[in-house]
Each structure stands twice: as structure tokens, then as C-alpha cells.
Amino acid sequence: MKTKTVVIIILIVLGLIILVFIIYSKSKKNSLVEKEKSELTSKSSAVKSANENIAWELKSFATEEGNLSSRKYIETNTEGIFSNPKTTRGELYVQVILTKTSAGFLLHKLNKALPSLKIDGTATITLKNPNLEELKISSIDPWSPSGGIKIKNHGENKHLAFYDQLRDFMNKSTGNILVTITDELSSTYSFYISSSGFSKELSLL
């Protein structure tokens, strides 16, 4: 056999070996990628499930001395966006609180550590669930002297029983509820709150 022919055969064999190695490496890499994807998906599902289970949490108000009192409330925290004549998509951090008689929306612009906002004039709150059912209520009351929005009933007028309407709407809804709050200065605050665990935690009050 001529030397030239031997060299060609050796090159062909080497080429085949390299091709097999490349195919094997690629297959192994794809297998690892799929495994990582599967693990990441499982982890994300577990985290999502855990978060949904504790979307609402039962807590106690603190006394002036800093101790826990017997007064209970439920709370959920979420994030959203706000816009006004100066800002188009600012970051928003929200605490939603319910007691047996009232509810509070505490809105924090840009940083959750900042005090809750004081709404100018009347705050109009619109809730819409995945079934496209809608509730519209309003408030002129602050949650506390430092800010926030308080939802309560007003006398015997059933049309102004805003707290009862909010509680009942949350109780009958499933999934994530879109909340939009507007004030008299053209500011808009939008965020989602989960209905998961709401009824269970509310029953513990």
C-alpha cells in the first residue's frame, strides 16, 4: 500500500473519531442543560407554591411598649408601578392589611422602607379578578396619621359599606386580582394581590 493511501486512511479514521467525540460531547451537554432546566423549573414551582401558600399572613399589632397585642390582622405584600405627571413607571411597594372592621392600602414609592404615601383628595380603588368581575370603592380616610388609605364602612348605608364589599369580593375571587388606585392629582398606582389563602387567614381573625 502506498504511503499516500495510508495517510489518507489515517486522516479519515481520525476525522471519524473527532466527529464521534463532537457528537458525544454535544449530546452530553444538551443532556446537562435539560437536567438543569428541569431542576430550575422544579425549584421555581416549589418557590411559587410556597409563596402562594403564605400570600396572606396572620399577624398581631404591637402595643406602644413594643409588645404583641391581642389585636390581630392579616397582611400581604406585593409590588407594582405608579405613574403621575412627572413619572411614567416608578417602582411601587404595597402592604395590604385587613382587620375585622377595616382594610388598609399602604403604598411606598421607590423604596419599601419609606413612609406610606398620603393620598391627595379622594382615592378611587378598582379591583378586577380573573373572571373580569369588578369592584369600585373610594376613600378619603388615611390608614394612620403617617399615611396610607383606609377602607371602612360608612354608617348604615349599604352602598357605602366599602369594607364589607372589599372583603366579600376577595372571598369570592380566585387567582391574582388587579388593583388600580387613582387620586385627584392624576396619580395612578397599579399592582396585583393574590387571593390564595385569603379566606383561610381571614377566618382566624
C-alpha positions as CSV (number, residue, x, y, z in Angstrom):
1,M,0.0,0.0,0.0
2,K,1.3,3.4,-1.0
3,T,2.3,5.8,1.7
4,K,-0.2,8.4,0.3
5,T,-3.1,6.0,0.6
6,V,-2.1,5.1,4.2
7,V,-2.0,8.8,5.2
8,I,-5.5,9.3,3.7
9,I,-6.9,6.3,5.6
10,I,-5.4,7.6,8.8
11,L,-6.8,11.1,8.3
12,I,-10.3,9.6,7.6
13,V,-10.2,7.5,10.7
14,L,-9.0,10.5,12.8
15,G,-11.8,12.6,11.3
16,L,-14.4,9.9,12.2
17,I,-13.1,9.7,15.8
18,I,-13.2,13.5,16.1
19,L,-16.8,13.6,14.7
20,V,-17.9,10.9,17.1
21,F,-16.3,12.8,20.0
22,I,-18.0,16.1,19.0
23,I,-21.5,14.4,18.7
24,Y,-21.0,12.7,22.1
25,S,-19.9,16.0,23.8
26,K,-22.8,17.9,22.3
27,S,-25.3,15.2,23.4
28,K,-23.9,15.2,26.9
29,K,-24.0,19.0,27.1
30,N,-27.6,19.0,25.9
31,S,-28.5,16.4,28.5
32,L,-26.9,18.5,31.2
33,V,-28.7,21.6,30.0
34,E,-32.1,19.8,30.0
35,K,-31.3,18.5,33.5
36,E,-30.5,22.0,34.8
37,K,-33.7,23.3,33.2
38,S,-35.8,20.6,34.8
39,E,-34.2,21.3,38.2
40,L,-34.7,25.0,37.8
41,T,-38.4,24.5,36.8
42,S,-39.0,22.3,39.8
43,K,-37.3,24.8,42.1
44,S,-39.3,27.7,40.7
45,S,-42.6,25.7,41.0
46,A,-41.7,24.9,44.6
47,V,-40.9,28.5,45.4
48,K,-44.1,29.7,43.7
49,S,-46.2,27.2,45.5
50,A,-44.6,28.1,48.8
51,N,-45.2,31.8,48.2
52,E,-48.8,31.2,47.2
53,N,-49.4,29.3,50.4
54,I,-48.3,32.2,52.5
55,A,-49.6,35.0,50.3
56,W,-51.7,36.2,53.3
57,E,-50.3,36.0,56.8
58,L,-51.9,36.4,60.2
59,K,-50.1,38.9,62.5
60,S,-50.6,40.9,65.7
61,F,-50.5,44.6,66.2
62,A,-47.8,45.9,68.6
63,T,-48.5,47.9,71.7
64,E,-47.0,51.2,72.5
65,E,-44.4,49.4,74.5
66,G,-43.5,47.3,71.5
67,N,-45.1,44.0,72.7
68,L,-47.6,42.0,70.7
69,S,-51.2,42.7,71.5
70,S,-54.3,40.5,71.1
71,R,-55.5,42.6,68.1
72,K,-55.0,40.6,65.0
73,Y,-54.8,41.4,61.3
74,I,-53.9,39.7,58.1
75,E,-51.4,41.1,55.6
76,T,-50.0,40.5,52.2
77,N,-47.1,42.3,50.4
78,T,-46.7,42.9,46.7
79,E,-45.0,45.2,44.2
80,G,-46.3,47.3,41.3
81,I,-45.9,50.5,39.4
82,F,-47.0,54.1,39.8
83,S,-47.3,57.0,37.4
84,N,-48.1,60.7,37.7
85,P,-47.5,63.8,35.6
86,K,-43.7,63.6,36.4
87,T,-43.1,59.8,36.4
88,T,-44.3,57.1,34.0
89,R,-43.3,53.8,35.5
90,G,-42.0,54.2,39.1
91,E,-41.4,51.2,41.4
92,L,-44.2,50.7,44.0
93,Y,-44.2,48.5,47.1
94,V,-47.5,47.7,48.7
95,Q,-48.8,46.4,52.0
96,V,-52.5,45.4,52.2
97,I,-53.9,44.9,55.7
98,L,-57.3,43.7,56.8
99,T,-58.8,43.6,60.3
100,K,-62.3,42.6,61.3
101,T,-63.6,46.1,60.6
102,S,-61.3,47.9,58.2
103,A,-58.7,47.5,55.5
104,G,-55.6,49.5,54.6
105,F,-53.5,50.0,51.5
106,L,-50.1,51.3,52.3
107,L,-48.2,52.5,49.2
108,H,-44.5,53.1,49.2
109,K,-42.8,54.8,46.3
110,L,-39.4,53.6,45.1
111,N,-38.3,52.1,48.5
112,K,-40.4,49.9,50.8
113,A,-38.6,51.4,53.8
114,L,-40.0,54.9,53.1
115,P,-43.2,56.0,54.8
116,S,-46.5,55.2,53.1
117,L,-48.0,57.8,50.8
118,K,-50.6,60.3,51.8
119,I,-53.2,60.3,49.0
120,D,-54.4,63.7,47.8
121,G,-58.2,64.0,48.0
122,T,-60.4,61.0,47.2
123,A,-58.7,57.7,46.4
124,T,-60.7,55.6,44.0
125,I,-59.8,51.9,44.2
126,T,-60.8,49.5,41.5
127,L,-60.4,45.7,41.8
128,K,-60.7,43.3,38.9
129,N,-60.4,39.5,39.2
130,P,-59.6,36.9,36.5
131,N,-63.3,36.4,35.9
132,L,-63.5,40.1,34.9
133,E,-65.7,40.9,37.8
134,E,-65.0,44.4,39.1
135,L,-65.4,46.3,42.3
136,K,-65.0,50.1,42.6
137,I,-64.8,51.8,46.0
138,S,-63.4,55.0,47.4
139,S,-61.9,56.5,50.5
140,I,-60.8,59.9,51.9
141,D,-59.5,58.4,55.1
142,P,-55.8,57.7,55.9
143,W,-54.9,54.4,57.4
144,S,-52.9,56.2,60.0
145,P,-51.6,59.8,60.6
146,S,-48.4,58.9,58.7
147,G,-50.3,57.9,55.5
148,G,-52.0,55.0,53.7
149,I,-55.6,54.5,52.6
150,K,-58.2,53.2,55.0
151,I,-61.3,51.3,53.7
152,K,-64.2,51.2,56.2
153,N,-68.0,51.1,56.2
154,H,-69.9,54.4,56.5
155,G,-72.9,54.3,58.7
156,E,-76.0,52.2,57.8
157,N,-75.8,52.9,54.1
158,K,-75.2,49.5,52.3
159,H,-73.9,51.3,49.2
160,L,-71.1,52.8,51.4
161,A,-70.2,49.6,53.2
162,F,-66.9,49.6,51.3
163,Y,-65.0,47.3,53.8
164,D,-67.7,44.6,53.5
165,Q,-67.7,44.9,49.7
166,L,-63.9,44.6,49.6
167,R,-63.9,41.6,52.0
168,D,-66.7,39.8,50.1
169,F,-65.0,40.5,46.7
170,M,-61.8,39.0,47.9
171,N,-63.6,36.0,49.4
172,K,-65.3,35.1,46.2
173,S,-62.3,35.7,43.9
174,T,-59.6,33.2,42.8
175,G,-56.2,33.9,41.3
176,N,-54.5,37.3,41.1
177,I,-56.6,40.4,41.5
178,L,-55.6,43.6,39.7
179,V,-55.9,46.7,41.9
180,T,-55.7,50.2,40.5
181,I,-55.8,53.3,42.7
182,T,-56.2,56.8,41.4
183,D,-56.2,60.2,43.2
184,E,-57.4,63.7,42.3
185,L,-53.9,64.7,41.1
186,S,-53.8,62.2,38.2
187,S,-51.6,59.7,40.1
188,T,-52.2,56.0,39.4
189,Y,-51.0,53.0,41.4
190,S,-51.3,49.5,39.9
191,F,-50.5,46.1,41.4
192,Y,-51.7,42.6,41.8
193,I,-52.7,40.9,45.1
194,S,-53.2,37.1,45.4
195,S,-56.4,35.7,46.7
196,S,-54.6,32.5,47.7
197,G,-55.0,31.8,51.5
198,F,-57.2,34.9,52.0
199,S,-60.3,33.2,53.2
200,K,-58.4,30.9,55.5
201,E,-56.4,33.6,57.2
202,L,-59.4,35.9,57.4
203,S,-61.3,33.2,59.3
204,L,-58.6,33.3,62.0
205,L,-59.2,36.9,63.0
